[in-house]
């Protein structure tokens, strides 16, 4: 990934971000993440064999589980001393996993996290239905939290995510999608669950509305940075690093920010080539598109925006007292803007 400096407020963080080490964060949260994983295993259980088989297949695929980790960190950073945050973190992961199952069906994806998607292995029908099971189980778990505010936040979150999915579907093969429309989609589709995860940490800690909103903004900005870098990686990482096929977004006709910027900055011929690639999809033009993206500085532009989002996330932590948990949230914000996998 390019680390060229762009004139933007986040450049000062880039030298730090290039060397972000999240191992201390993983060590800090390991014991509590183990507790979350135990909740996940218990609540994933079903009398229907296929639910267990497919559910465990995607849950066990691993990943950093950044969203539930952030829920844990936000709770502890805000002074929470109980154990209800384990359940909330598991709910967040169930919602996320349900969206992955549905996404892969909609996108007709065949690879995720370096292995076959559930729909490729079990079929679309099974993936959709088990995704529905995970959504409904998550809401069943919310009842155990016994908080109408928690229910309201998560109900709104799942609704907004669904709207984001529909907006993205409407943008597919639409080369006229604007940067603002793109950002609205990722705010709804991706960043909203990060926002909910971190806000809930302040909610269960009994913090003020101002504190809750600061945590919500932190999650929104971090989630936006995370998705921006995900879109960069689609054009500059290997399939092994990404865990999916390079160029999938272009093949699916998704007008992500690198494409939108490259069309805006390129000459008429370059813009026309990218427009055609978006409108027709497929991998035929991937080499030419990647070359134009590099020539126009589209990746650097997108990375710079991700760094700005990370800095905005970090600014929301000012009200928190110093602690290892606050430092971990700072580290994860930087990580979101420079990760390579």
BASENU-548272 format. One record per residue (C-alpha): residue number from 1; z, y, x; residue in three letters. Coordinates in nm, 3 decimals, decimal comma. Each point is the difference from the previous one (the first is absolute). Layout:
[site NUM [Z Y X] ala]
...
% end
This chain:
[site 1 [0,000 0,000 0,000] unk]
[site 2 [-0,085 0,343 0,128] unk]
[site 3 [0,285 0,228 0,099] unk]
[site 4 [-0,210 0,312 0,054] unk]
[site 5 [0,195 0,315 -0,075] unk]
[site 6 [-0,104 0,198 -0,306] unk]
[site 7 [0,122 0,348 -0,087] unk]
[site 8 [0,267 -0,094 -0,252] unk]
[site 9 [0,379 0,033 -0,034] unk]
[site 10 [0,065 -0,365 0,080] unk]
[site 11 [-0,151 -0,002 0,349] unk]
[site 12 [0,345 0,050 0,149] unk]
[site 13 [0,104 -0,340 -0,133] unk]
[site 14 [-0,301 -0,186 0,134] unk]
[site 15 [0,133 -0,079 0,347] unk]
[site 16 [0,309 -0,150 -0,161] unk]
[site 17 [-0,198 -0,180 -0,268] unk]
[site 18 [-0,228 -0,166 0,257] unk]
[site 19 [0,299 -0,187 0,140] unk]
[site 20 [0,198 -0,072 -0,316] unk]
[site 21 [0,202 -0,317 0,031] unk]
[site 22 [0,123 -0,138 -0,333] unk]
[site 23 [0,189 -0,293 0,150] unk]
[site 24 [0,332 0,191 -0,024] unk]
[site 25 [-0,074 0,059 -0,370] unk]
[site 26 [-0,070 -0,369 -0,054] unk]
[site 27 [0,320 -0,090 0,183] unk]
[site 28 [0,202 0,249 -0,206] unk]
[site 29 [-0,128 -0,140 -0,330] unk]
[site 30 [-0,037 -0,369 0,092] unk]
[site 31 [0,321 -0,121 -0,162] unk]
[site 32 [-0,057 0,198 -0,319] unk]
[site 33 [-0,367 -0,099 -0,017] unk]
[site 34 [0,114 -0,363 0,023] unk]
[site 35 [0,216 0,067 -0,306] unk]
[site 36 [-0,301 0,150 -0,180] unk]
[site 37 [-0,212 -0,301 0,090] unk]
[site 38 [0,265 -0,225 -0,147] unk]
[site 39 [-0,015 0,196 -0,327] unk]
[site 40 [-0,379 -0,026 0,005] unk]
[site 41 [0,010 -0,377 0,042] unk]
[site 42 [0,257 -0,041 -0,277] unk]
[site 43 [-0,178 0,225 -0,250] unk]
[site 44 [-0,347 -0,135 0,076] unk]
[site 45 [0,102 -0,340 -0,130] unk]
[site 46 [-0,177 -0,123 -0,314] unk]
[site 47 [-0,026 -0,324 -0,193] unk]
[site 48 [-0,378 0,036 0,022] unk]
[site 49 [-0,118 -0,163 0,322] unk]
[site 50 [-0,304 0,222 0,052] unk]
[site 51 [0,214 0,314 -0,025] unk]
[site 52 [0,224 -0,132 0,277] unk]
[site 53 [-0,291 -0,112 0,215] unk]
[site 54 [-0,211 0,315 -0,026] unk]
[site 55 [0,297 0,236 0,000] unk]
[site 56 [0,144 -0,149 0,317] unk]
[site 57 [-0,345 -0,001 0,161] unk]
[site 58 [-0,035 0,376 -0,021] unk]
[site 59 [0,368 0,087 0,051] unk]
[site 60 [0,017 -0,224 0,307] unk]
[site 61 [-0,308 0,172 0,146] unk]
[site 62 [0,252 0,234 0,158] unk]
[site 63 [-0,085 0,351 0,111] unk]
[site 64 [0,259 0,258 0,097] unk]
[site 65 [0,121 0,045 -0,360] unk]
[site 66 [0,018 0,371 0,062] unk]
[site 67 [0,064 0,096 -0,362] unk]
[site 68 [0,314 -0,211 -0,054] unk]
[site 69 [0,118 0,095 0,349] unk]
[site 70 [-0,026 0,367 -0,092] unk]
[site 71 [0,201 -0,060 -0,317] unk]
[site 72 [0,279 -0,151 0,212] unk]
[site 73 [-0,008 0,280 0,256] unk]
[site 74 [-0,007 0,276 -0,262] unk]
[site 75 [0,303 -0,149 -0,175] unk]
[site 76 [0,204 -0,030 0,320] unk]
[site 77 [-0,112 0,338 0,135] unk]
[site 78 [0,126 0,156 -0,326] unk]
[site 79 [0,340 -0,166 0,037] unk]
[site 80 [-0,037 -0,298 -0,233] unk]
[site 81 [0,249 -0,277 0,083] unk]
[site 82 [-0,071 -0,264 -0,266] unk]
[site 83 [-0,252 -0,284 -0,023] unk]
[site 84 [-0,215 0,098 -0,298] unk]
[site 85 [-0,263 0,135 0,238] unk]
[site 86 [-0,092 -0,361 0,087] unk]
[site 87 [-0,110 -0,055 -0,357] unk]
[site 88 [-0,188 0,331 -0,012] unk]
[site 89 [-0,179 -0,082 0,325] unk]
[site 90 [-0,104 -0,339 -0,140] unk]
[site 91 [-0,128 0,167 -0,318] unk]
[site 92 [-0,210 0,238 0,208] unk]
[site 93 [-0,146 -0,293 0,194] unk]
[site 94 [-0,080 -0,191 -0,320] unk]
[site 95 [-0,184 0,302 -0,141] unk]
[site 96 [-0,189 0,043 0,325] unk]
[site 97 [-0,093 -0,368 0,011] unk]
[site 98 [-0,125 0,011 -0,360] unk]
[site 99 [-0,226 0,293 0,089] unk]
[site 100 [-0,138 -0,194 0,298] unk]
[site 101 [-0,087 -0,297 -0,219] unk]
[site 102 [-0,178 0,220 -0,252] unk]
[site 103 [-0,168 0,214 0,270] unk]
[site 104 [-0,153 -0,300 0,170] unk]
[site 105 [-0,148 -0,120 -0,327] unk]
[site 106 [-0,145 0,342 -0,083] unk]
[site 107 [-0,136 0,044 0,355] unk]
[site 108 [-0,116 -0,362 0,025] unk]
[site 109 [0,180 -0,016 0,334] unk]
[site 110 [0,006 -0,321 0,201] unk]
[site 111 [0,233 0,092 0,287] unk]
[site 112 [0,343 0,165 0,013] unk]
[site 113 [0,251 0,002 0,287] unk]
[site 114 [-0,227 -0,228 0,195] unk]
[site 115 [-0,031 -0,281 -0,250] unk]
[site 116 [-0,172 -0,084 -0,327] unk]
[site 117 [0,098 0,209 -0,298] unk]
[site 118 [0,173 -0,171 -0,290] unk]
[site 119 [-0,302 0,050 -0,223] unk]
[site 120 [-0,228 -0,159 0,260] unk]
[site 121 [0,231 -0,301 0,019] unk]
[site 122 [0,130 -0,035 -0,357] unk]
[site 123 [-0,260 0,188 -0,205] unk]
[site 124 [-0,005 0,335 -0,178] unk]
[site 125 [0,166 -0,116 -0,320] unk]
[site 126 [0,304 -0,144 0,178] unk]
[site 127 [0,036 0,311 0,217] unk]
[site 128 [-0,008 0,238 -0,296] unk]
[site 129 [0,249 -0,205 -0,199] unk]
[site 130 [0,244 -0,045 0,286] unk]
[site 131 [-0,028 0,373 0,067] unk]
[site 132 [0,101 0,051 -0,364] unk]
[site 133 [0,293 -0,236 0,053] unk]
[site 134 [0,120 0,202 0,299] unk]
[site 135 [-0,020 0,325 -0,197] unk]
[site 136 [0,196 -0,147 -0,288] unk]
[site 137 [0,256 -0,160 0,231] unk]
[site 138 [0,046 0,335 0,173] unk]
[site 139 [0,082 0,165 -0,334] unk]
[site 140 [0,234 -0,285 -0,083] unk]
[site 141 [0,181 0,072 0,328] unk]
[site 142 [0,016 0,371 -0,082] unk]
[site 143 [0,216 -0,083 -0,299] unk]
[site 144 [0,256 -0,146 0,239] unk]
[site 145 [0,025 0,334 0,178] unk]
[site 146 [0,130 0,141 -0,331] unk]
[site 147 [-0,132 0,354 0,054] unk]
[site 148 [-0,232 0,178 -0,241] unk]
[site 149 [-0,098 0,242 0,278] unk]
[site 150 [-0,108 -0,288 0,224] unk]
[site 151 [-0,193 -0,151 -0,292] unk]
[site 152 [-0,168 0,333 -0,073] unk]
[site 153 [-0,103 0,057 0,363] unk]
[site 154 [-0,145 -0,348 0,044] unk]
[site 155 [-0,170 -0,003 -0,340] unk]
[site 156 [-0,169 0,330 0,083] unk]
[site 157 [-0,089 -0,130 0,346] unk]
[site 158 [-0,179 -0,310 -0,129] unk]
[site 159 [-0,184 0,213 -0,255] unk]
[site 160 [-0,117 0,249 0,264] unk]
[site 161 [-0,109 -0,282 0,234] unk]
[site 162 [-0,211 -0,146 -0,281] unk]
[site 163 [-0,156 0,341 -0,061] unk]
[site 164 [-0,076 0,027 0,370] unk]
[site 165 [-0,173 -0,337 -0,007] unk]
[site 166 [-0,218 0,114 -0,290] unk]
[site 167 [-0,080 0,329 0,173] unk]
[site 168 [-0,106 -0,188 0,312] unk]
[site 169 [-0,217 -0,228 -0,210] unk]
[site 170 [-0,168 0,307 -0,151] unk]
[site 171 [-0,068 0,136 0,350] unk]
[site 172 [-0,163 -0,319 0,131] unk]
[site 173 [-0,363 0,067 0,099] unk]
[site 174 [0,050 0,370 -0,079] unk]
[site 175 [-0,111 0,191 0,308] unk]
[site 176 [0,097 0,329 -0,165] unk]
[site 177 [0,371 -0,083 0,006] unk]
[site 178 [0,183 0,302 0,143] unk]
[site 179 [0,279 0,004 0,255] unk]
[site 180 [0,240 0,116 -0,272] unk]
[site 181 [-0,099 -0,292 -0,225] unk]
[site 182 [0,044 -0,242 0,288] unk]
[site 183 [0,349 0,134 0,072] unk]
[site 184 [0,095 -0,021 -0,366] unk]
[site 185 [-0,098 -0,368 -0,002] unk]
[site 186 [0,207 -0,090 0,307] unk]
[site 187 [0,298 0,201 -0,126] unk]
[site 188 [-0,004 -0,208 -0,318] unk]
[site 189 [-0,119 -0,337 0,128] unk]
[site 190 [0,190 -0,025 0,329] unk]
[site 191 [0,249 0,280 0,061] unk]
[site 192 [0,168 -0,018 -0,343] unk]
[site 193 [0,180 -0,326 0,080] unk]
[site 194 [0,123 0,140 0,333] unk]
[site 195 [0,127 0,302 -0,194] unk]
[site 196 [0,187 -0,220 -0,247] unk]
[site 197 [0,151 -0,219 0,273] unk]
[site 198 [0,154 0,291 0,189] unk]
[site 199 [0,102 0,198 -0,308] unk]
[site 200 [0,188 -0,301 -0,136] unk]
[site 201 [0,211 -0,007 0,315] unk]
[site 202 [0,134 0,346 -0,084] unk]
[site 203 [0,037 -0,090 -0,369] unk]
[site 204 [0,227 -0,301 0,053] unk]
[site 205 [0,199 0,200 0,256] unk]
[site 206 [0,077 0,252 -0,276] unk]
[site 207 [-0,163 0,289 0,184] unk]
[site 208 [-0,107 0,326 -0,164] unk]
[site 209 [-0,339 0,060 -0,158] unk]
[site 210 [-0,097 0,210 0,304] unk]
[site 211 [0,081 -0,289 0,230] unk]
[site 212 [-0,193 -0,241 -0,220] unk]
[site 213 [-0,304 0,228 0,004] unk]
[site 214 [0,019 0,034 0,379] unk]
[site 215 [-0,002 -0,379 0,029] unk]
[site 216 [-0,289 -0,019 -0,246] unk]
[site 217 [-0,202 0,250 0,206] unk]
[site 218 [0,082 -0,190 0,318] unk]
[site 219 [-0,138 -0,321 -0,151] unk]
[site 220 [-0,307 0,172 -0,144] unk]
[site 221 [-0,095 0,161 0,332] unk]
[site 222 [0,069 -0,317 0,199] unk]
[site 223 [-0,201 -0,210 -0,244] unk]
[site 224 [-0,289 0,244 0,019] unk]
[site 225 [0,001 -0,016 0,381] unk]
[site 226 [0,011 -0,379 -0,020] unk]
[site 227 [-0,311 -0,016 -0,220] unk]
[site 228 [-0,190 0,258 0,204] unk]
[site 229 [0,046 -0,212 0,312] unk]
[site 230 [-0,094 -0,310 -0,198] unk]
[site 231 [-0,329 0,170 -0,081] unk]
[site 232 [-0,050 0,095 0,365] unk]
[site 233 [0,060 -0,360 0,105] unk]
[site 234 [-0,282 -0,118 -0,224] unk]
[site 235 [-0,242 0,159 0,246] unk]
[site 236 [0,164 -0,041 0,340] unk]
[site 237 [0,216 -0,316 0,005] unk]
[site 238 [-0,085 -0,363 0,047] unk]
[site 239 [0,026 -0,247 -0,287] unk]
[site 240 [0,285 -0,168 0,190] unk]
[site 241 [0,199 0,326 0,018] unk]
[site 242 [-0,064 0,091 -0,362] unk]
[site 243 [0,038 -0,342 -0,156] unk]
[site 244 [-0,310 0,069 -0,209] unk]
[site 245 [-0,371 0,046 0,061] unk]
[site 246 [-0,094 0,322 0,177] unk]
[site 247 [-0,220 0,215 -0,222] unk]
[site 248 [0,132 -0,148 -0,325] unk]
[site 249 [0,049 0,346 -0,152] unk]
[site 250 [-0,361 0,093 0,065] unk]
[site 251 [-0,124 -0,339 -0,121] unk]
[site 252 [0,188 0,059 -0,326] unk]
[site 253 [-0,145 0,350 -0,033] unk]
[site 254 [0,335 0,177 0,038] unk]
[site 255 [-0,038 0,366 0,104] unk]
[site 256 [0,302 0,035 0,230] unk]
[site 257 [0,082 0,314 0,199] unk]
[site 258 [-0,189 -0,093 0,321] unk]
[site 259 [-0,316 -0,039 -0,207] unk]
[site 260 [0,060 0,315 -0,206] unk]
[site 261 [0,059 0,209 0,315] unk]
[site 262 [-0,296 -0,152 0,187] unk]
[site 263 [-0,233 0,086 -0,289] unk]
[site 264 [0,136 0,355 -0,005] unk]
[site 265 [-0,035 0,053 0,376] unk]
[site 266 [-0,314 -0,201 0,071] unk]
[site 267 [-0,357 0,119 -0,017] unk]
[site 268 [-0,220 -0,068 -0,301] unk]
[site 269 [-0,125 -0,335 0,131] unk]
[site 270 [0,350 -0,119 0,085] unk]
[site 271 [0,137 0,108 -0,337] unk]
[site 272 [-0,285 -0,176 -0,178] unk]
[site 273 [0,061 -0,324 0,190] unk]
[site 274 [0,370 -0,003 -0,087] unk]
[site 275 [-0,075 0,092 -0,362] unk]
[site 276 [-0,238 -0,296 -0,024] unk]
[site 277 [0,255 -0,231 0,162] unk]
[site 278 [0,270 0,101 -0,250] unk]
[site 279 [-0,229 -0,025 -0,300] unk]
[site 280 [-0,139 -0,340 0,097] unk]
[site 281 [0,297 -0,161 0,176] unk]
[site 282 [-0,032 -0,297 0,231] unk]
[site 283 [0,018 -0,029 0,378] unk]
[site 284 [-0,364 0,083 0,081] unk]
[site 285 [0,067 0,354 0,123] unk]
[site 286 [0,345 -0,050 0,156] unk]
[site 287 [-0,113 0,059 0,360] unk]
[site 288 [-0,188 0,318 -0,086] unk]
[site 289 [0,287 0,128 -0,214] unk]
[site 290 [0,256 -0,069 0,274] unk]
[site 291 [-0,217 0,194 0,246] unk]
[site 292 [-0,018 0,301 -0,233] unk]
[site 293 [0,374 -0,014 -0,063] unk]
[site 294 [0,061 0,013 0,376] unk]
[site 295 [-0,253 0,278 0,058] unk]
[site 296 [0,143 0,225 -0,273] unk]
[site 297 [0,366 -0,040 0,102] unk]
[site 298 [0,087 -0,151 -0,338] unk]
[site 299 [0,260 -0,237 0,142] unk]
[site 300 [0,173 0,279 0,193] unk]
[site 301 [0,003 0,214 -0,313] unk]
[site 302 [0,157 -0,278 -0,206] unk]
[site 303 [0,254 -0,080 0,273] unk]
[site 304 [0,097 0,367 0,019] unk]
[site 305 [0,062 0,007 -0,373] unk]
[site 306 [0,215 -0,313 0,033] unk]
[site 307 [0,205 0,167 0,273] unk]
[site 308 [0,051 0,304 -0,222] unk]
[site 309 [0,122 -0,226 -0,280] unk]
[site 310 [0,241 -0,173 0,240] unk]
[site 311 [0,142 0,335 0,108] unk]
[site 312 [0,044 0,104 -0,363] unk]
[site 313 [0,185 -0,326 -0,064] unk]
[site 314 [0,230 0,057 0,296] unk]
[site 315 [0,081 0,352 -0,123] unk]
[site 316 [0,149 -0,150 -0,317] unk]
[site 317 [0,272 -0,172 0,206] unk]
[site 318 [0,169 0,325 0,105] unk]
[site 319 [0,269 -0,020 -0,268] unk]
[site 320 [0,120 -0,342 0,114] unk]
[site 321 [0,290 -0,036 0,245] unk]
[site 322 [-0,092 -0,147 0,337] unk]
[site 323 [0,007 -0,380 0,004] unk]
[site 324 [-0,195 -0,297 0,125] unk]
[site 325 [-0,151 -0,029 -0,347] unk]
[site 326 [-0,129 0,357 0,003] unk]
[site 327 [-0,146 -0,056 0,347] unk]
[site 328 [-0,167 -0,318 -0,123] unk]
[site 329 [-0,163 0,192 -0,286] unk]
[site 330 [-0,121 0,259 0,251] unk]
[site 331 [-0,148 -0,278 0,214] unk]
[site 332 [-0,176 -0,166 -0,293] unk]
[site 333 [-0,159 0,330 -0,101] unk]
[site 334 [-0,147 0,034 0,348] unk]
[site 335 [-0,103 -0,365 -0,005] unk]
[site 336 [-0,186 0,045 -0,329] unk]
[site 337 [-0,233 0,249 0,169] unk]
[site 338 [-0,084 -0,198 0,312] unk]
[site 339 [0,019 -0,371 -0,081] unk]
[site 340 [-0,284 -0,227 0,102] unk]
[site 341 [0,075 -0,289 -0,241] unk]
% end
